[in-house]
Amino acid sequence: MVSKGNLPAKTVERLSEYRRTLLDSLEEKRSYIFSHELAALLHITAVQVRRDLMLIGYSSVLKKGYDVQELINTIGEILDSDKGLNVAVIGIGNLGRAITSYFKGKRSKLNVIASFDNDPEKINKVISGVKCYPISDMGDVVKTLDVSIVILTVPPEEAAAVAEETIRYGVKGIMNFTTVPLNVPPGIFLEQYDMITSVEKLAYFVKESSSRLSG
């Protein structure tokens, strides 16, 4: 079994997806679920589900499948920090507002507690449920509110400089929603999500599928 502190990144991603699906199942009053049922909901194989859960030392009651609430709790023990982690959104434009609104309250151990912007019309106002601070106050606010993770939705030309600032202030995790790839030092965890690239990838496969059908 792989150490729970050294799980592959893809396994961690799937564990998050499993938990989200299991929470939906719990709302549907399901108490147990089989690996092939969980796999079908996520369009992966039952073998993959079983491998991932073996890595965290979890096995099912064979005749009933996995205990839904127990598995949710087990995944929570792996993914969540005991005391919870605080998150801030930097750049509270349309995308920043959407992310804040969607994410706030979704997980009890991940708290979106602040946003930052340079726009005087936004500063010191509560937007999407959190207070917006001036970027110039970011160092003090990050320290005072114990922010560990930031979500970047700033203009691309500002992304690198803002990321460097957050690292200097003690942030350990950055989710980059800009189109600029970032370089971070060891010990800083970075996730990069480029929506344009994702849509262009979809467009390529749609184009190729259409070409095959027409040919």
C-alpha positions in Angstrom: 0.0 0.0 0.0 1.3 3.5 -0.9 1.8 5.8 2.1 -1.3 8.0 2.5 0.9 11.0 2.5 2.4 10.1 -0.9 -0.6 9.2 -3.0 -0.3 9.7 -6.8 -1.9 13.0 -7.9 -4.4 11.3 -10.2 -5.5 9.1 -7.3 -6.1 12.2 -5.1 -8.2 13.7 -8.0 -10.3 10.6 -8.2 -10.8 10.4 -4.4 -12.3 13.9 -4.6 -14.6 12.7 -7.4 -15.5 9.6 -5.5 -16.5 11.7 -2.4 -18.6 14.1 -4.5 -20.4 11.2 -6.1 -20.9 9.4 -2.8 -22.4 12.5 -1.3 -24.9 12.6 -4.1 -25.6 8.9 -3.4 -26.1 9.7 0.3 -28.7 12.3 -0.6 -30.5 9.7 -2.7 -30.7 7.6 0.6 -28.3 5.0 -0.6 -26.4 3.2 2.2 -24.1 1.0 0.1 -22.6 1.1 -3.4 -20.6 -1.4 -5.4 -17.3 -0.6 -7.1 -18.8 -1.1 -10.6 -21.7 1.3 -9.8 -19.3 4.0 -8.6 -17.1 3.4 -11.6 -20.1 3.7 -14.0 -21.1 7.1 -12.5 -17.6 8.4 -13.2 -17.0 6.6 -16.5 -14.0 4.7 -15.3 -13.4 1.0 -14.6 -14.3 -0.9 -11.4 -10.7 -2.1 -11.3 -9.5 1.5 -11.0 -11.9 2.2 -8.2 -10.7 -0.8 -6.3 -7.1 0.0 -6.8 -7.5 3.6 -5.6 -9.4 2.4 -2.5 -6.8 -0.3 -1.8 -4.1 2.4 -1.8 -5.9 4.1 1.2 -6.5 0.8 2.9 -10.2 0.6 2.3 -12.1 -2.6 1.4 -15.8 -3.3 0.9 -18.3 -5.7 2.6 -18.5 -8.0 -0.5 -22.2 -8.8 -0.4 -23.2 -5.2 0.2 -20.5 -3.1 -1.5 -19.0 0.0 0.1 -20.6 1.6 3.0 -21.3 5.1 1.5 -21.0 7.2 4.7 -18.0 5.2 6.0 -16.2 5.7 2.7 -17.0 9.4 2.7 -15.5 9.7 6.1 -12.4 7.7 5.1 -11.8 9.8 2.1 -12.3 12.9 4.2 -9.6 11.7 6.6 -7.2 11.4 3.7 -8.0 14.6 1.8 -9.0 17.1 4.6 -6.8 19.0 7.0 -7.8 18.4 10.7 -8.2 22.1 11.4 -9.2 23.1 7.8 -7.5 25.3 5.4 -8.3 28.9 4.4 -8.6 30.0 0.7 -8.5 33.4 -0.9 -9.5 34.4 -4.4 -7.3 37.0 -6.1 -9.1 38.9 -8.8 -12.8 39.2 -8.1 -14.0 39.8 -11.7 -16.7 37.6 -13.3 -14.7 34.4 -13.1 -13.5 35.2 -9.5 -17.1 35.8 -8.4 -18.3 32.7 -10.0 -15.6 30.5 -8.4 -16.2 32.1 -5.0 -20.0 31.6 -5.2 -19.6 28.1 -6.3 -17.0 27.0 -3.9 -18.1 28.8 -0.7 -19.7 26.3 1.7 -19.0 23.2 -0.5 -16.4 21.8 1.9 -16.3 22.3 5.7 -12.5 21.9 5.7 -11.8 24.4 2.9 -13.0 27.9 3.7 -13.0 30.7 1.1 -12.6 33.6 3.5 -11.3 36.5 1.5 -10.8 38.0 -2.0 -8.5 40.6 -3.3 -8.7 43.2 -6.1 -7.4 46.6 -7.2 -10.8 48.0 -8.2 -11.9 50.8 -5.7 -15.5 49.8 -6.4 -14.9 46.3 -5.0 -12.5 47.0 -2.1 -14.0 46.6 1.4 -17.2 45.3 0.1 -18.7 41.8 0.6 -18.8 40.1 -2.8 -20.1 36.6 -3.3 -20.2 36.1 0.5 -16.6 37.2 1.3 -14.9 40.5 2.0 -12.8 42.0 -0.8 -9.5 43.5 0.4 -7.1 45.7 -1.6 -4.2 43.7 -3.1 -1.8 46.1 -1.3 -3.0 44.6 2.0 -2.5 41.0 0.9 0.5 40.3 3.1 -1.2 41.4 6.3 -4.5 39.7 5.5 -2.9 36.4 4.4 -1.0 36.3 7.7 -4.0 37.4 9.9 -6.5 35.1 8.3 -4.0 32.2 7.9 -4.6 31.8 4.2 -2.8 28.7 2.8 -4.3 28.5 -0.7 -5.0 31.2 -3.3 -7.0 31.0 -6.5 -5.6 33.3 -9.2 -8.1 34.9 -11.6 -6.1 38.0 -12.3 -5.2 39.4 -15.8 -2.5 37.1 -17.4 0.2 39.8 -17.4 -0.1 40.1 -13.6 -0.2 36.4 -12.7 3.5 35.8 -12.2 4.1 38.8 -10.0 1.0 38.1 -7.9 2.0 34.5 -7.5 5.5 35.5 -6.3 3.9 37.8 -3.8 1.6 35.2 -2.3 4.5 32.8 -2.0 6.5 35.4 -0.2 3.6 35.9 2.2 3.5 32.2 3.1 0.9 30.7 0.8 1.6 27.0 0.0 -0.9 26.2 -2.7 -1.9 28.1 -5.9 -4.7 27.4 -8.3 -3.9 29.2 -11.5 -6.9 30.1 -13.7 -4.9 32.4 -15.9 -3.5 31.5 -19.3 0.1 32.1 -18.2 2.0 29.0 -17.0 3.7 29.7 -13.6 6.9 28.4 -12.2 7.0 27.9 -8.4 9.8 26.9 -6.0 9.9 23.4 -4.3 7.4 23.1 -1.5 4.8 25.2 -3.3 1.9 23.2 -4.8 0.5 24.4 -8.2 -2.5 23.5 -10.2 -2.9 25.2 -13.6 -6.2 25.2 -15.4 -6.4 26.8 -18.8 -10.0 27.0 -20.1 -8.9 28.0 -23.6 -6.7 25.0 -24.0 -9.5 22.7 -22.7 -12.1 24.1 -25.1 -9.6 23.9 -28.0 -8.9 20.3 -27.1 -12.7 19.6 -27.3 -12.9 21.5 -30.5 -10.2 19.3 -32.0 -12.0 16.1 -31.2 -15.3 17.5 -32.4 -13.7 18.5 -35.7 -12.0 15.1 -36.1 -15.2 13.3 -35.4 -17.1 15.4 -37.9 -14.4 14.8 -40.5 -14.6 11.0 -40.1 -18.4 11.0 -40.3 -18.4 13.2 -43.4 -15.6 11.3 -45.0 
